[in-house]
Amino acid sequence: MPRLKSSKEIIKILEVNGFHFVSQKGSHGKFNKEGLKIIVIVPMNKREIPIGTLMSIIRQSKLDRVIFD
């Protein structure tokens, strides 16, 4: 199971893996991947993201869980 990460760390991982910031509504940012119809919603606060939310981001991004360790 991945350790808890901040939103900045998650965003950096997504950007390294080809995701780009699209928009923000309230405290949530929307990221998509070029060429694929994958949209990932990430809370934009600076504290640690709960494990359930992190697992949801991993499922939405279709990236390997190991990348987030």
DSSP file (Angstrom, degrees, kcal/mol; ACC not computed):
  #  RESIDUE AA STRUCTURE BP1 BP2  ACC     N-H-->O    O-->H-N    N-H-->O    O-->H-N    TCO  KAPPA ALPHA  PHI   PSI    X-CA   Y-CA   Z-CA
    1    1 A M              0   0    0      0, 0.0    50,-0.0     0, 0.0    65,-0.0   0.000 360.0 360.0 360.0 134.7    0.0    0.0    0.0
    2    2 A P        -     0   0    0      0, 0.0    67,-0.1     0, 0.0     2,-0.1  -0.320 360.0-113.1 -67.8 151.1    1.4    3.5   -0.9
    3    3 A R        -     0   0    0     65,-0.2     2,-0.1     1,-0.1     0, 0.0  -0.398  45.1 -81.4 -77.9 162.4    2.3    5.8    1.9
    4    4 A L        -     0   0    0     -2,-0.1     2,-0.3    44,-0.1    -1,-0.1  -0.381  53.3-170.0 -65.2 140.9    0.3    9.0    2.4
    5    5 A K        -     0   0    0     44,-0.5    44,-3.2    -3,-0.1     2,-0.1  -0.903  21.4-114.0-130.5 157.8    1.4   11.9    0.0
    6    6 A S  B  >  -A   48   0A   0     -2,-0.3     4,-2.0    42,-0.3    42,-0.2  -0.438  35.2-107.8 -83.1 165.9    0.6   15.6   -0.3
    7    7 A S  H  > S+     0   0    0     40,-0.8     4,-2.6    38,-0.5     5,-0.2   0.857 119.9  57.7 -63.8 -33.8   -1.3   16.9   -3.2
    8    8 A K  H  > S+     0   0    0      1,-0.2     4,-2.2     2,-0.2    -1,-0.2   0.916 106.7  48.0 -62.0 -42.5    2.0   18.5   -4.5
    9    9 A E  H  > S+     0   0    0      2,-0.2     4,-2.0     1,-0.2    -2,-0.2   0.906 112.7  48.3 -64.7 -41.6    3.7   15.1   -4.6
   10   10 A I  H  X S+     0   0    0     -4,-2.0     4,-2.5     2,-0.2    -2,-0.2   0.920 111.1  50.1 -65.2 -44.1    0.7   13.5   -6.4
   11   11 A I  H  X S+     0   0    0     -4,-2.6     4,-2.6     1,-0.2    -1,-0.2   0.900 109.5  51.7 -61.7 -41.0    0.6   16.3   -9.0
   12   12 A K  H  X S+     0   0    0     -4,-2.2     4,-2.2     2,-0.2    -1,-0.2   0.913 109.9  49.2 -62.5 -42.7    4.3   15.9   -9.6
   13   13 A I  H  X S+     0   0    0     -4,-2.0     4,-1.3     2,-0.2    -2,-0.2   0.922 112.4  48.2 -62.0 -44.6    3.9   12.2  -10.2
   14   14 A L  H  <>S+     0   0    0     -4,-2.5     5,-2.4     1,-0.2     3,-0.3   0.924 111.6  49.1 -62.7 -44.5    1.0   12.7  -12.6
   15   15 A E  H ><5S+     0   0    0     -4,-2.6     3,-1.5     1,-0.2    -1,-0.2   0.883 108.0  53.4 -64.9 -38.6    2.9   15.4  -14.6
   16   16 A V  H 3<5S+     0   0    0     -4,-2.2    -1,-0.2     1,-0.3    -2,-0.2   0.822 108.2  53.0 -63.2 -29.9    6.0   13.2  -14.9
   17   17 A N  T 3<5S-     0   0    0     -4,-1.3    -1,-0.3    -3,-0.3    -2,-0.2   0.107 131.3 -87.8 -97.2  21.6    3.8   10.5  -16.3
   18   18 A G  T < 5S+     0   0    0     -3,-1.5    16,-1.0     1,-0.3     2,-0.3   0.527  80.6 136.4  95.0   7.3    2.2   12.7  -19.0
   19   19 A F  E   < -B   33   0B   0     -5,-2.4     2,-0.4    14,-0.2    -1,-0.3  -0.650  34.4-159.1 -88.9 147.0   -0.7   14.3  -17.3
   20   20 A H  E     -B   32   0B   0     12,-3.1    12,-2.3    -2,-0.3     2,-0.2  -0.957  24.6-106.0-127.2 144.0   -1.4   18.1  -17.8
   21   21 A F  E     +B   31   0B   0     -2,-0.4    10,-0.2    10,-0.2     3,-0.1  -0.482  38.3 171.5 -66.5 131.8   -3.4   20.5  -15.7
   22   22 A V  E     -     0   0B   0      8,-3.4     2,-0.3     1,-0.4     9,-0.2   0.803  54.0 -34.3-107.5 -55.4   -6.8   21.3  -17.3
   23   23 A S  E     -B   30   0B   0      7,-1.0     7,-3.2     2,-0.0    -1,-0.4  -0.959  45.6-130.8-160.7 172.7   -8.8   23.4  -14.9
   24   24 A Q  E     -B   29   0B   0     -2,-0.3     2,-0.4     5,-0.2     5,-0.2  -1.000  11.7-174.0-137.8 136.5   -9.7   23.9  -11.2
   25   25 A K  E >   -B   28   0B   0      3,-2.3     3,-1.4    -2,-0.4     2,-0.4  -0.957  68.5 -42.9-130.5 113.5  -13.1   24.2   -9.6
   26   26 A G  T 3  S-     0   0    0     -2,-0.4     0, 0.0     1,-0.2     0, 0.0  -0.546 124.1 -21.5  67.6-125.1  -13.0   25.1   -5.9
   27   27 A S  T 3  S+     0   0    0     -2,-0.4    17,-3.9    -3,-0.1     2,-0.4   0.163 119.3  89.7-104.7  18.5  -10.3   23.1   -4.2
   28   28 A H  E <   -BC  25  43B   0     -3,-1.4    -3,-2.3    15,-0.3     2,-0.3  -0.959  59.3-153.6-121.2 132.5  -10.0   20.3   -6.9
   29   29 A G  E     -BC  24  42B   0     13,-3.2    13,-2.7    -2,-0.4     2,-0.5  -0.767   8.8-141.2-102.1 148.7   -7.8   20.3   -9.9
   30   30 A K  E     -BC  23  41B   0     -7,-3.2    -8,-3.4    -2,-0.3    -7,-1.0  -0.935  19.8-176.7-112.0 128.5   -8.5   18.4  -13.1
   31   31 A F  E     -BC  21  40B   0      9,-2.6     9,-3.1    -2,-0.5     2,-0.3  -0.955   0.5-174.1-123.9 141.5   -5.7   16.7  -15.0
   32   32 A N  E     -BC  20  39B   0    -12,-2.3   -12,-3.1    -2,-0.4     2,-0.5  -0.900  21.7-123.8-131.9 166.5   -5.8   14.8  -18.3
   33   33 A K  E >   -B   19   0B   0      5,-1.2     3,-1.6     3,-0.4     5,-0.4  -0.925  33.1-110.7-112.5 130.6   -3.4   12.7  -20.4
   34   34 A E  T 3  S+     0   0    0    -16,-1.0     3,-0.1    -2,-0.5    -1,-0.0  -0.292  99.7  11.5 -58.6 135.6   -2.7   13.7  -24.0
   35   35 A G  T 3  S+     0   0    0      1,-0.2     2,-0.3     2,-0.0    -1,-0.2   0.240 116.5  79.4  83.2 -14.2   -4.1   11.2  -26.5
   36   36 A L  S <  S-     0   0    0     -3,-1.6     2,-1.1     2,-0.1    -3,-0.4  -0.905  80.5-125.4-124.3 153.4   -6.2    9.3  -24.0
   37   37 A K        +     0   0    0     -2,-0.3     2,-0.5    -5,-0.1    -3,-0.1  -0.436  62.9 134.4 -94.3  61.0   -9.6   10.1  -22.5
   38   38 A I        -     0   0    0     -2,-1.1    -5,-1.2    -5,-0.4     2,-0.4  -0.952  30.6-177.0-112.3 122.4   -8.3    9.9  -18.9
   39   39 A I  E     -C   32   0B   0     -2,-0.5     2,-0.4    -7,-0.2    -7,-0.2  -0.979   4.4-167.5-120.3 131.4   -9.3   12.6  -16.4
   40   40 A V  E     -C   31   0B   0     -9,-3.1    -9,-2.6    -2,-0.4     2,-0.5  -0.973   9.3-150.6-121.1 129.9   -8.0   12.6  -12.9
   41   41 A I  E     -C   30   0B   0     -2,-0.4   -11,-0.2   -11,-0.2    19,-0.1  -0.876  17.6-175.5-100.6 127.4   -9.4   14.8  -10.1
   42   42 A V  E     -C   29   0B   0    -13,-2.7   -13,-3.2    -2,-0.5     2,-0.2  -0.986  28.7-121.1-126.5 128.3   -6.9   15.8   -7.4
   43   43 A P  E     -C   28   0B   0      0, 0.0   -15,-0.3     0, 0.0     6,-0.0  -0.490  22.0-148.6 -62.3 134.9   -7.7   17.8   -4.2
   44   44 A M        +     0   0    0    -17,-3.9   -16,-0.1    -2,-0.2   -36,-0.0   0.245  56.2 116.1 -96.6  13.2   -5.4   20.9   -4.4
   45   45 A N        -     0   0    0    -18,-0.3   -38,-0.5     1,-0.1   -37,-0.1  -0.288  68.1-126.3 -75.4 170.8   -4.8   21.3   -0.7
   46   46 A K  S    S+     0   0    0    -39,-0.1   -38,-0.1   -40,-0.1    -1,-0.1   0.497  76.8  89.9 -99.9  -4.3   -1.3   21.0    0.7
   47   47 A R  S    S-     0   0    0      1,-0.2   -40,-0.8   -41,-0.1   -39,-0.1  -0.224  92.5 -65.4 -85.6-179.7   -1.9   18.4    3.5
   48   48 A E  B     -A    6   0A   0    -42,-0.2   -42,-0.3     1,-0.1    -1,-0.2  -0.396  48.9-125.7 -68.0 139.9   -1.7   14.6    3.2
   49   49 A I        -     0   0    0    -44,-3.2   -44,-0.5    -2,-0.1    -1,-0.1  -0.721  31.3-107.9 -85.7 132.4   -4.3   13.0    0.9
   50   50 A P     >  -     0   0    0      0, 0.0     4,-2.4     0, 0.0     3,-0.3  -0.226  27.6-114.5 -58.9 152.0   -6.3   10.2    2.7
   51   51 A I  H  > S+     0   0    0      1,-0.2     4,-2.5     2,-0.2     5,-0.2   0.845 115.0  54.0 -60.8 -37.1   -5.4    6.6    1.5
   52   52 A G  H  > S+     0   0    0      2,-0.2     4,-1.7     1,-0.2    -1,-0.2   0.898 110.5  46.4 -64.4 -40.2   -8.9    6.1    0.0
   53   53 A T  H  > S+     0   0    0     -3,-0.3     4,-2.2     2,-0.2    -2,-0.2   0.895 111.6  51.9 -67.7 -40.9   -8.6    9.2   -2.1
   54   54 A L  H  X S+     0   0    0     -4,-2.4     4,-2.3     1,-0.2    -2,-0.2   0.914 108.9  50.0 -61.7 -43.3   -5.1    8.3   -3.2
   55   55 A M  H  X S+     0   0    0     -4,-2.5     4,-2.3     1,-0.2    -1,-0.2   0.875 109.5  52.0 -63.7 -36.6   -6.3    4.8   -4.3
   56   56 A S  H  X S+     0   0    0     -4,-1.7     4,-2.8     2,-0.2    -1,-0.2   0.903 108.7  50.1 -64.5 -41.6   -9.0    6.5   -6.3
   57   57 A I  H  X S+     0   0    0     -4,-2.2     4,-2.3     2,-0.2    -2,-0.2   0.900 110.0  51.1 -63.1 -40.8   -6.5    8.7   -8.0
   58   58 A I  H  X>S+     0   0    0     -4,-2.3     4,-1.1     2,-0.2     5,-0.9   0.920 112.3  46.1 -62.9 -43.9   -4.4    5.7   -8.8
   59   59 A R  H  <5S+     0   0    0     -4,-2.3     3,-0.4     1,-0.2    -2,-0.2   0.925 113.5  48.8 -64.4 -44.5   -7.4    3.9  -10.3
   60   60 A Q  H  <5S+     0   0    0     -4,-2.8    -2,-0.2     1,-0.2    -1,-0.2   0.886 112.9  47.3 -62.2 -39.5   -8.5    7.0  -12.3
   61   61 A S  H  <5S-     0   0    0     -4,-2.3    -1,-0.2    -5,-0.2    -2,-0.2   0.680  95.9-141.3 -78.5 -17.3   -5.0    7.5  -13.7
   62   62 A K  T  <5 +     0   0    0     -4,-1.1     2,-0.2    -3,-0.4    -3,-0.2   0.782  53.7 140.1  58.2  28.6   -4.5    3.9  -14.7
   63   63 A L      < -     0   0    0     -5,-0.9    -1,-0.2     1,-0.1     2,-0.1  -0.626  62.9 -89.7 -94.8 160.1   -0.9    4.1  -13.6
   64   64 A D    >   -     0   0    0     -2,-0.2     3,-1.2     1,-0.1     4,-0.5  -0.454  28.8-130.0 -69.5 140.1    0.9    1.3  -11.7
   65   65 A R  G >  S+     0   0    0      1,-0.3     3,-1.2     2,-0.2     4,-0.2   0.796 103.8  69.0 -61.1 -29.5    0.6    1.6   -7.9
   66   66 A V  G >  S+     0   0    0      1,-0.3     3,-1.6     2,-0.2    -1,-0.3   0.818  88.1  65.1 -61.1 -31.9    4.3    1.2   -7.5
   67   67 A I  G <  S+     0   0    0     -3,-1.2    -1,-0.3     1,-0.3    -2,-0.2   0.822  99.9  52.3 -59.9 -31.5    4.9    4.6   -9.1
   68   68 A F  G <         0   0    0     -3,-1.2    -1,-0.3    -4,-0.5   -65,-0.2   0.421 360.0 360.0 -89.1   0.8    3.1    6.2   -6.1
   69   69 A D    <         0   0    0     -3,-1.6    -1,-0.2    -4,-0.2    -2,-0.1   0.470 360.0 360.0 -79.0 360.0    5.3    4.5   -3.5
